[in-house]
Amino acid sequence: TKNEKYLEFHDIVNGDLLFNINIKKILKKNSKIIKIMKLNNKLHIFLDNGNILILNDEFKIENKIDLKINKINKIYNYKNKFFVSTTKGTTYIF
Protein backbone atom coordinates (compact mmCIF):
# COMPACT_ATOMS: atom_id res chain seq x y z
CA THR A 1 0.00 0.00 0.00
CA LYS A 2 1.06 3.62 -0.43
CA ASN A 3 0.06 6.39 1.92
CA GLU A 4 1.34 9.98 1.93
CA LYS A 5 4.74 9.13 3.38
CA TYR A 6 5.46 5.40 3.18
CA LEU A 7 5.34 2.49 0.80
CA GLU A 8 4.27 -0.42 3.00
CA PHE A 9 4.75 -4.15 2.44
CA HIS A 10 2.42 -6.52 4.28
CA ASP A 11 2.34 -10.30 4.80
CA ILE A 12 -0.55 -11.57 2.66
CA VAL A 13 -1.34 -14.37 5.10
CA ASN A 14 -1.76 -12.44 8.34
CA GLY A 15 -1.64 -8.78 7.25
CA ASP A 16 1.37 -7.95 9.42
CA LEU A 17 3.58 -5.08 8.28
CA LEU A 18 6.86 -6.53 7.01
CA PHE A 19 8.64 -3.23 6.33
CA ASN A 20 8.06 0.24 4.95
CA ILE A 21 10.00 2.76 2.88
CA ASN A 22 9.82 6.52 3.34
CA ILE A 23 8.85 7.91 -0.08
CA LYS A 24 7.68 11.42 0.82
CA LYS A 25 10.63 13.15 -0.85
CA ILE A 26 10.88 10.65 -3.73
CA LEU A 27 7.35 10.41 -5.14
CA LYS A 28 4.58 12.86 -5.82
CA LYS A 29 1.54 12.45 -3.60
CA ASN A 30 -0.81 11.61 -6.48
CA SER A 31 1.43 9.01 -8.18
CA LYS A 32 0.06 5.49 -8.58
CA ILE A 33 1.82 2.14 -8.64
CA ILE A 34 1.17 0.40 -11.96
CA LYS A 35 3.27 -2.74 -11.65
CA ILE A 36 5.85 -4.37 -9.39
CA MET A 37 8.28 -6.92 -10.83
CA LYS A 38 11.35 -8.74 -9.62
CA LEU A 39 14.18 -8.48 -12.15
CA ASN A 40 17.79 -9.51 -11.55
CA ASN A 41 17.05 -10.08 -7.84
CA LYS A 42 15.83 -6.49 -7.45
CA LEU A 43 12.32 -5.20 -6.98
CA HIS A 44 11.21 -2.75 -9.68
CA ILE A 45 8.24 -0.52 -8.87
CA PHE A 46 6.70 1.14 -11.94
CA LEU A 47 4.63 4.29 -11.43
CA ASP A 48 2.09 6.02 -13.65
CA ASN A 49 4.25 9.17 -13.91
CA GLY A 50 7.08 7.28 -15.63
CA ASN A 51 9.30 6.73 -12.61
CA ILE A 52 10.78 3.37 -11.71
CA LEU A 53 12.05 2.70 -8.20
CA ILE A 54 14.62 -0.08 -7.94
CA LEU A 55 14.97 -1.71 -4.54
CA ASN A 56 17.90 -3.92 -3.57
CA ASP A 57 17.63 -7.20 -1.64
CA GLU A 58 17.49 -5.23 1.64
CA PHE A 59 14.50 -3.24 0.28
CA LYS A 60 16.46 0.02 0.18
CA ILE A 61 16.00 2.32 -2.79
CA GLU A 62 19.00 1.73 -5.02
CA ASN A 63 17.98 3.82 -7.99
CA LYS A 64 15.19 5.99 -9.38
CA ILE A 65 14.75 6.12 -13.15
CA ASP A 66 12.56 8.60 -15.03
CA LEU A 67 11.31 7.18 -18.34
CA LYS A 68 10.04 10.65 -19.31
CA ILE A 69 6.60 9.17 -20.06
CA ASN A 70 3.45 10.37 -18.31
CA LYS A 71 0.01 8.84 -17.77
CA ILE A 72 1.15 5.22 -17.91
CA ASN A 73 -1.70 2.77 -17.45
CA LYS A 74 -0.16 -0.63 -18.34
CA ILE A 75 3.26 -2.26 -18.37
CA TYR A 76 4.06 -5.61 -19.92
CA ASN A 77 7.23 -7.68 -20.01
CA TYR A 78 7.72 -10.00 -23.00
CA LYS A 79 10.95 -11.62 -24.23
CA ASN A 80 13.18 -9.29 -22.19
CA LYS A 81 11.44 -6.17 -23.48
CA PHE A 82 9.13 -3.77 -21.68
CA PHE A 83 5.97 -2.49 -23.29
CA VAL A 84 4.70 0.70 -21.68
CA SER A 85 1.19 1.87 -22.64
CA THR A 86 -0.28 5.27 -21.85
CA THR A 87 -3.83 6.48 -21.41
CA LYS A 88 -3.53 8.19 -24.82
CA GLY A 89 -3.04 4.80 -26.50
CA THR A 90 0.68 5.17 -27.21
CA THR A 91 2.91 2.14 -26.50
CA TYR A 92 6.66 2.44 -25.96
CA ILE A 93 9.08 -0.50 -26.19
CA PHE A 94 12.28 -0.69 -24.12
C-alpha positions as CSV (number, residue, x, y, z in Angstrom):
1,T,0.0,0.0,0.0
2,K,1.1,3.6,-0.4
3,N,0.1,6.4,1.9
4,E,1.3,10.0,1.9
5,K,4.7,9.1,3.4
6,Y,5.5,5.4,3.2
7,L,5.3,2.5,0.8
8,E,4.3,-0.4,3.0
9,F,4.8,-4.1,2.4
10,H,2.4,-6.5,4.3
11,D,2.3,-10.3,4.8
12,I,-0.5,-11.6,2.7
13,V,-1.3,-14.4,5.1
14,N,-1.8,-12.4,8.3
15,G,-1.6,-8.8,7.3
16,D,1.4,-8.0,9.4
17,L,3.6,-5.1,8.3
18,L,6.9,-6.5,7.0
19,F,8.6,-3.2,6.3
20,N,8.1,0.2,5.0
21,I,10.0,2.8,2.9
22,N,9.8,6.5,3.3
23,I,8.9,7.9,-0.1
24,K,7.7,11.4,0.8
25,K,10.6,13.1,-0.9
26,I,10.9,10.7,-3.7
27,L,7.3,10.4,-5.1
28,K,4.6,12.9,-5.8
29,K,1.5,12.5,-3.6
30,N,-0.8,11.6,-6.5
31,S,1.4,9.0,-8.2
32,K,0.1,5.5,-8.6
33,I,1.8,2.1,-8.6
34,I,1.2,0.4,-12.0
35,K,3.3,-2.7,-11.6
36,I,5.9,-4.4,-9.4
37,M,8.3,-6.9,-10.8
38,K,11.3,-8.7,-9.6
39,L,14.2,-8.5,-12.1
40,N,17.8,-9.5,-11.5
41,N,17.0,-10.1,-7.8
42,K,15.8,-6.5,-7.5
43,L,12.3,-5.2,-7.0
44,H,11.2,-2.7,-9.7
45,I,8.2,-0.5,-8.9
46,F,6.7,1.1,-11.9
47,L,4.6,4.3,-11.4
48,D,2.1,6.0,-13.7
49,N,4.2,9.2,-13.9
50,G,7.1,7.3,-15.6
51,N,9.3,6.7,-12.6
52,I,10.8,3.4,-11.7
53,L,12.0,2.7,-8.2
54,I,14.6,-0.1,-7.9
55,L,15.0,-1.7,-4.5
56,N,17.9,-3.9,-3.6
57,D,17.6,-7.2,-1.6
58,E,17.5,-5.2,1.6
59,F,14.5,-3.2,0.3
60,K,16.5,0.0,0.2
61,I,16.0,2.3,-2.8
62,E,19.0,1.7,-5.0
63,N,18.0,3.8,-8.0
64,K,15.2,6.0,-9.4
65,I,14.8,6.1,-13.2
66,D,12.6,8.6,-15.0
67,L,11.3,7.2,-18.3
68,K,10.0,10.7,-19.3
69,I,6.6,9.2,-20.1
70,N,3.5,10.4,-18.3
71,K,0.0,8.8,-17.8
72,I,1.2,5.2,-17.9
73,N,-1.7,2.8,-17.4
74,K,-0.2,-0.6,-18.3
75,I,3.3,-2.3,-18.4
76,Y,4.1,-5.6,-19.9
77,N,7.2,-7.7,-20.0
78,Y,7.7,-10.0,-23.0
79,K,10.9,-11.6,-24.2
80,N,13.2,-9.3,-22.2
81,K,11.4,-6.2,-23.5
82,F,9.1,-3.8,-21.7
83,F,6.0,-2.5,-23.3
84,V,4.7,0.7,-21.7
85,S,1.2,1.9,-22.6
86,T,-0.3,5.3,-21.9
87,T,-3.8,6.5,-21.4
88,K,-3.5,8.2,-24.8
89,G,-3.0,4.8,-26.5
90,T,0.7,5.2,-27.2
91,T,2.9,2.1,-26.5
92,Y,6.7,2.4,-26.0
93,I,9.1,-0.5,-26.2
94,F,12.3,-0.7,-24.1
